[in-house]
Amino acid sequence: MRAILAIDQGTTNSKAVLVSEAGEILARGSAAVGISYPRPGWVEQDPRRIFASVCEAVEACLKVAAEVTVEAVAISNQRESVTIWDAETGEALGPVLSWQCRRTAPDCERLTTEGHLARVEALTGLPLDPMFPGSKFRWLLDRAPAGRRVRLGTIDSWLIHCLTGGSRHVCDASNAARSQLFDLQAQAWSEELGHIFGVDIDRLPEVLDSSADFGTTRGLPGIPDGTPIRAAIGDSHAALFGHGAFKPGDGKVTFGTGSSVMTTLPRFIAPRNGITTTVAWRIAGVPTFAFEGNILVSAASLPWMADILGLADVAALVDLAATAKPGGPGFVPAFVGLGAPYWSSDARALFSQINFSTTRAQMARSVTDSIACQAHDVIAAMRAQSGGSLGALYVDGGPSQNRFLMQCVSNLIDHAVLRCEAPEASALGTAYLAGLSLGLWKDLTVIEALPRSTDIIRPEKIDRTTLLNTWNDALARSTLRPTPAKCE
């Protein structure tokens, strides 16, 4: 059987998925990545471990489906995480600075003070926030060994470098669009942005379409050398594509460590209201644009709270939360600040409106409700920006498999959500792009018609006003800058 090997490299795990010509998942494999927090607000990973985890995931996947012929490799990857390596030896010269990392917040504040915010947003569709790589690239360059010829890259470019034995330094347009150094309308690296951030754009990878020739494999366990790499795309973009959300207004929410809310646009629309504009994907040189709202911490708060309450796992936490009615305390998961639509690096995680009658179940419920509250705020901002109605809204990622969590989301946004039984939407999306490149699927209409097993979750009537008032009160407290106390 012919298949495409889709590599989905995420924040906490790397996955490998074999996808058949019929769009069916034949086998899965995964491996943990590891993440470190060397200082408060600093989040980083080992680039060598990221590639090793990909190899482990591929080996695990291929063991399940030994009779499959891999026609091509496709990549989806965590976005806004970047690293640096030696152009000649391929040696990693620094850590991966995670998309969650806030170490460059002072640099972003300085650039804002210097008056660069409006121009950066106009060119890139992104705010000046340490989530995005412009300031991270500069941080890595400042600490690179002297005398080395270095390359900078997003995770797709690092993986392609490793998968091709160092022969290619390329990335796709969706990952470039999240770098803060890419001019969205010119569809090219910007010398002006490079000057603003202090980054030589010659060190950046060549930008290709999302469905393109990214080179051939060398030394990937279980895969013959010379196997073509025919797609690369950011994981959230891949999920949107995998759902077949091609009509303007269609969207998806990917739930994971953080969350990404994305809706397809008919054309480029400048961002407002705390959301961003990005390249969803680029095919045959033509970009499709999308609105996106990046939520920094979403489901990552669940295991934290389960541990605090002494529960066995996240499933136990959600079961406990389901026993409490909404309307208890408020909770804001601003462990590393807040992303869209607030963009507050100073925000801090907190509970609000706790009293002696507050129960463990209510505490658990406030954490699960925070996932829905953040999604609500992003979608409300998108609706206000586009002036149009929300179309089909898909949900994916591990937490989407929990019906209670997704019912909370549907209730709060007052819109049906389509939950896919297979949570690997990102892997499917990049596999579909590779299939387009190979000619396995003729065009988007064929991909849109591929069978997808979905569960429609319709909104129930709830007291949305009280819940949102509690959330907004907690949000206001979270984003207040405290006045330092004076020591006499």
C-alpha positions in Angstrom: 0.0 0.0 0.0 1.3 3.5 -0.9 1.3 6.1 1.8 2.7 9.4 2.9 4.6 9.7 6.1 3.5 12.8 8.0 5.7 14.1 10.7 3.9 16.3 13.2 6.6 17.9 15.5 4.8 19.5 18.5 5.8 21.3 21.7 5.7 18.2 24.0 5.7 15.3 21.5 6.7 14.4 18.0 4.3 12.2 16.1 4.6 10.2 12.9 1.4 9.2 11.0 1.1 7.1 7.9 -1.7 8.4 5.6 -3.1 6.3 2.7 -4.2 7.5 -0.7 -7.8 7.4 0.6 -6.9 9.8 3.4 -7.0 7.1 6.1 -4.6 6.9 9.0 -2.8 3.5 8.8 -0.4 3.8 11.7 0.8 6.1 14.4 4.0 6.6 16.5 5.0 9.2 19.0 7.9 10.2 21.2 8.3 12.8 24.0 10.4 15.8 23.4 11.2 17.4 26.7 11.1 21.1 27.6 13.1 23.2 30.2 12.5 26.4 32.1 15.9 27.7 33.1 14.5 31.0 34.5 11.0 32.4 35.1 9.5 33.1 31.7 12.2 31.3 29.8 11.2 28.2 27.9 13.5 26.2 25.7 14.2 22.9 24.1 17.2 20.9 22.7 17.2 20.9 18.9 19.0 17.6 18.8 16.4 16.0 21.0 13.7 17.3 18.8 15.2 15.6 15.8 15.9 12.4 17.8 12.3 12.3 18.9 11.2 12.6 15.3 13.3 9.5 14.4 11.9 7.6 17.4 8.3 8.5 16.4 9.0 7.4 12.8 10.5 4.0 13.9 7.5 3.4 16.2 5.0 4.2 13.4 6.7 2.0 10.8 6.8 -1.0 13.1 3.0 -1.0 13.1 2.7 -0.9 9.2 5.7 -2.7 7.8 4.1 -3.5 4.4 3.5 0.2 3.5 5.5 1.9 0.8 6.3 5.5 1.8 5.9 7.7 -1.3 6.9 11.0 0.4 7.5 12.7 3.7 5.5 15.7 4.9 6.1 17.9 7.9 4.0 20.0 10.2 5.7 21.7 13.1 5.3 23.8 16.2 5.5 27.4 15.1 7.3 30.5 16.4 10.0 28.3 18.0 13.4 28.9 16.5 17.0 27.8 16.7 20.5 28.4 15.2 23.1 26.1 13.8 26.5 26.1 12.0 26.1 26.4 8.2 29.1 24.2 7.5 29.1 21.5 10.2 25.3 21.4 10.9 26.1 21.6 14.6 23.4 23.1 16.8 24.7 26.4 18.3 22.0 27.2 20.8 18.7 26.0 22.2 15.3 26.1 20.6 13.6 29.2 22.0 10.1 28.1 22.4 7.1 30.0 21.2 6.1 30.2 24.9 9.4 31.9 25.8 9.2 35.4 27.2 12.9 36.2 27.6 12.8 38.9 24.9 9.9 40.9 26.4 12.2 43.8 27.2 13.5 43.9 23.6 9.9 44.0 22.3 9.0 46.8 24.8 12.1 48.8 23.6 11.1 48.4 19.9 7.6 49.5 20.8 9.0 52.6 22.6 11.1 53.3 19.6 7.9 53.5 17.5 8.2 50.3 15.4 5.0 48.7 16.4 2.7 50.1 13.7 5.2 49.3 10.9 5.9 45.7 12.1 2.1 45.0 12.3 1.5 46.5 8.9 4.2 44.3 7.2 3.8 41.1 9.1 0.2 41.1 10.5 1.8 40.4 14.0 2.2 42.4 17.1 5.5 43.1 18.9 5.3 40.3 21.3 8.1 37.9 22.5 6.0 35.0 21.3 7.1 35.8 17.7 10.6 35.0 16.5 12.0 38.4 15.4 13.5 39.3 18.8 14.4 35.6 19.5 16.5 35.4 16.4 18.5 38.5 17.6 18.9 36.9 21.0 20.4 33.7 19.4 22.7 35.7 17.2 24.0 37.7 20.1 25.1 34.5 21.8 26.4 32.6 18.8 30.1 31.6 18.9 32.3 34.1 17.1 33.7 33.3 13.7 31.0 30.8 12.8 28.8 31.1 9.7 25.4 30.5 11.1 21.9 29.6 9.9 18.7 30.6 11.6 15.5 28.8 11.2 12.0 27.8 12.3 11.5 24.2 13.3 10.5 23.0 9.8 13.8 24.3 8.4 15.8 22.7 11.2 14.0 19.3 10.6 14.5 19.6 6.8 18.2 20.4 7.5 18.5 17.2 9.6 16.4 15.0 7.3 18.4 16.0 4.2 21.8 15.6 5.8 22.3 19.3 5.8 21.8 19.8 2.1 18.8 22.2 2.3 18.1 25.4 4.1 14.4 26.0 3.3 11.1 26.7 5.0 7.5 27.1 3.9 5.5 30.4 3.6 3.3 29.6 6.6 6.2 29.3 8.9 7.9 32.3 7.4 4.7 34.3 8.0 5.0 33.7 11.7 8.7 34.9 11.9 8.1 38.7 12.1 10.7 39.1 9.3 8.4 38.2 6.4 6.4 40.8 4.4 3.0 39.2 4.0 2.0 41.1 0.9 5.4 40.9 -0.9 5.7 37.3 0.2 9.4 37.7 0.8 11.9 38.3 3.6 12.0 42.0 4.4 15.3 44.0 4.6 13.4 46.7 6.6 12.2 44.2 9.2 15.7 42.7 9.3 17.1 46.1 10.2 14.4 46.7 12.9 15.2 43.4 14.6 18.9 43.4 13.9 18.8 40.2 11.9 20.7 39.6 8.6 18.0 38.0 6.4 20.7 36.2 4.4 20.9 33.8 7.4 17.3 32.8 7.0 16.0 29.9 4.9 14.7 30.1 1.3 10.9 30.3 1.4 9.0 27.7 -0.6 5.3 26.9 -1.1 3.7 24.7 1.5 3.4 22.0 -1.2 6.8 21.9 -2.9 10.1 20.0 -3.3 11.9 20.3 0.0 14.7 17.9 -0.9 15.1 14.1 -0.2 15.8 12.1 2.9 19.2 10.9 4.1 19.6 8.7 7.1 16.1 8.7 8.4 15.6 5.3 10.1 13.3 3.0 8.2 12.9 5.3 5.2 15.0 4.8 2.0 17.4 7.5 1.2 16.1 9.7 -1.6 12.5 9.7 -0.4 11.1 13.1 -1.4 10.0 15.6 1.2 7.0 17.2 -0.5 5.2 19.4 2.1 6.0 21.6 5.1 3.6 23.8 7.0 3.0 25.1 10.5 0.9 22.8 12.6 -2.1 25.1 13.1 -2.2 25.9 9.4 -1.9 22.1 8.6 -4.9 21.5 10.9 -7.0 24.1 9.0 -6.1 22.5 5.7 -6.7 19.0 7.1 -10.3 19.9 8.0 -10.9 21.1 4.5 -11.8 24.6 5.9 -11.3 26.2 2.5 -14.4 28.5 2.5 -14.0 32.1 3.9 -15.3 32.1 7.4 -14.6 28.4 8.1 -12.3 27.9 11.0 -10.8 25.6 13.6 -9.5 25.6 17.1 -6.5 23.5 17.9 -6.3 22.6 21.6 -3.0 21.7 23.1 -0.4 23.2 25.4 -1.8 26.5 24.0 -4.6 27.0 21.5 -4.7 28.3 18.0 -8.0 29.8 16.6 -7.9 30.3 12.9 -10.4 31.3 10.2 -9.9 31.4 6.5 -10.1 34.7 4.7 -11.1 35.6 1.1 -8.2 37.9 0.8 -5.5 39.8 2.9 -7.2 41.8 5.6 -5.1 43.9 8.0 -5.4 42.7 11.6 -7.2 44.6 14.4 -8.7 43.8 17.8 -5.7 41.8 19.1 -5.8 39.1 16.4 -3.2 38.5 13.7 -3.3 38.0 10.0 -1.2 35.2 8.5 -0.5 33.0 5.5 -2.7 29.9 6.0 -0.8 28.0 3.2 0.7 28.8 -0.2 0.2 26.6 -3.2 1.6 27.3 -6.7 2.8 30.7 -5.5 -0.6 31.9 -4.4 -1.1 32.5 -0.6 -4.4 31.8 1.2 -4.7 34.2 4.2 -6.3 33.6 7.6 -7.0 35.3 10.9 -5.4 33.7 13.9 -5.6 34.2 17.6 -2.8 32.5 19.6 -3.6 31.5 23.2 -0.4 30.9 25.1 -1.7 28.5 27.8 -4.8 26.4 27.3 -4.8 22.7 28.2 -1.4 23.0 29.8 -3.2 24.3 32.9 -5.1 21.0 33.3 -2.3 18.7 34.5 -1.0 21.5 36.7 -4.4 21.8 38.4 -4.8 18.0 38.7 -1.5 17.9 40.5 -2.5 20.8 42.8 -5.7 19.0 43.8 -4.0 15.7 44.2 -5.9 14.0 41.4 -4.6 11.0 39.4 -4.7 12.6 36.0 -6.4 15.2 33.7 -9.3 12.8 33.1 -10.0 12.9 36.9 -9.8 16.7 36.9 -12.3 17.0 34.0 -14.7 14.5 35.7 -14.5 16.5 38.9 -15.1 19.8 37.0 -18.2 18.3 35.3 -19.9 17.9 38.7 -19.8 21.7 39.4 -22.1 24.2 37.8 -20.4 27.2 36.0 -20.4 30.4 38.0 -17.8 29.7 40.7 -14.4 31.4 40.9 -12.6 32.8 37.9 -9.3 31.5 36.7 -6.8 33.1 34.2 -4.0 30.8 33.0 -1.5 33.5 32.4 1.5 31.5 33.4 3.6 33.1 30.7 1.6 36.2 30.1 -1.4 36.4 27.8 -1.6 36.1 24.0 -4.5 37.0 21.8 -6.5 39.1 22.0 -4.9 40.8 25.0 -1.2 40.6 24.4 0.0 41.3 27.9 3.4 40.0 28.9 2.9 41.3 32.4 -0.3 39.3 33.1 0.0 36.6 35.8 -2.1 33.5 36.5 -4.6 33.8 39.3 -7.9 32.7 40.8 -10.4 35.3 41.8 -13.6 35.5 43.9 -12.6 32.6 46.1 -14.4 32.3 49.5 -14.9 29.7 52.2 -17.7 28.0 50.3 -15.5 27.4 47.2 -15.2 23.7 46.5 -12.5 21.6 44.8 -15.0 20.9 42.0 -15.6 24.6 41.4 -11.8 25.2 41.3 -11.5 22.5 38.7 -14.4 23.9 36.8 -12.9 27.4 36.7 -9.8 25.9 35.0 -11.7 24.0 32.4 -13.9 27.0 31.7 -10.8 29.2 31.1 -10.1 27.1 28.0 -13.6 28.1 26.6 -13.4 31.7 27.8 -10.1 32.3 25.9 -11.5 30.8 22.7 -14.6 32.9 23.1 -12.7 36.1 23.3 -10.6 35.3 20.2 -13.6 34.3 18.1 -15.5 37.5 19.2 -12.5 39.6 18.1 -12.5 37.8 14.7 -16.2 38.3 14.2 -15.9 42.0 15.0 -13.0 42.3 12.6 -14.4 40.4 9.6 -18.0 41.6 9.9 -19.0 38.2 8.6 -20.5 35.2 10.1 -18.6 32.2 11.4 -18.8 29.2 9.2 -18.0 25.6 10.0 -15.8 25.5 13.2 -13.7 22.4 13.7 -11.9 21.4 16.8 -8.8 19.2 17.1 -5.9 18.3 19.3 -5.9 15.9 22.2 -8.3 17.9 24.5 -10.9 18.0 21.7 -11.6 14.3 22.3 -13.2 15.2 25.7 -16.8 15.9 25.0 -17.4 17.9 28.2 -14.6 20.4 27.4 -15.9 20.9 23.8 -19.5 21.3 25.1 -18.2 24.1 27.3 -16.6 25.7 24.2 -19.8 25.4 22.1 -21.9 26.7 24.9 -19.8 29.8 25.4 -19.3 30.8 21.8 -22.9 29.9 21.0 -21.9 28.0 17.9 -21.8 24.4 16.9 -18.3 22.8 16.8 -17.3 19.8 14.7 -15.2 17.4 16.6 -13.1 15.0 14.5 -12.7 11.5 15.8 -9.1 11.4 14.6 -7.2 14.2 16.5 -4.3 14.2 14.1 -5.6 17.0 11.9 -2.2 18.6 11.5 -0.7 15.4 10.2 -3.5 14.8 7.8 -3.2 18.4 6.5 0.4 18.2 5.6 -0.1 14.7 4.1 -2.8 16.2 1.9 -0.4 18.9 0.8 2.3 16.3 -0.1 -0.3 14.3 -2.0 -1.2 17.4 -4.0 2.5 17.8 -4.9 2.7 14.2 -5.9 -0.6 14.2 -7.9 -2.3 11.7 -5.5 -5.1 14.3 -5.2 -5.9 16.5 -8.1 -7.1 19.7 -6.3 -8.7 21.1 -3.2 -12.2 19.8 -4.2 -10.9 16.2 -4.0 -9.4 16.8 -0.6 -12.5 18.6 0.7 -14.6 15.5 -0.3 -12.3 13.0 1.6 -14.3 11.2 4.3 -14.1 12.8 7.7 -15.8 11.3 10.8 -17.1 14.2 12.8 -19.3 14.6 15.9 -21.4 17.8 15.9 -21.6 19.4 19.3 -24.4 22.0 19.4 -24.6 24.8 22.0 -26.8 24.4 25.1 -28.5 27.2 26.9 -26.4 28.5 29.7 -26.0 31.7 31.7 -23.2 33.0 29.5 -23.4 36.6 31.0 -22.6 35.5 34.5 -19.7 33.3 33.4 -18.2 36.0 31.1 -18.6 38.6 33.8 -16.6 36.4 36.3 -14.0 35.8 33.6 -13.6 39.4 32.7 -13.3 40.4 36.3 -10.5 37.8 36.7 -8.9 39.0 33.5 -8.8 42.6 34.7 -7.1 41.6 37.9 -4.6 39.4 36.0 -3.5 42.3 33.8 -3.1 44.9 36.5 0.4 46.1 37.0 1.0 46.0 40.7 2.7 49.0 42.4 5.9 47.9 44.1 5.7 48.3 47.9 8.1 50.7 49.4 10.4 49.4 52.1 10.9 51.9 54.9 
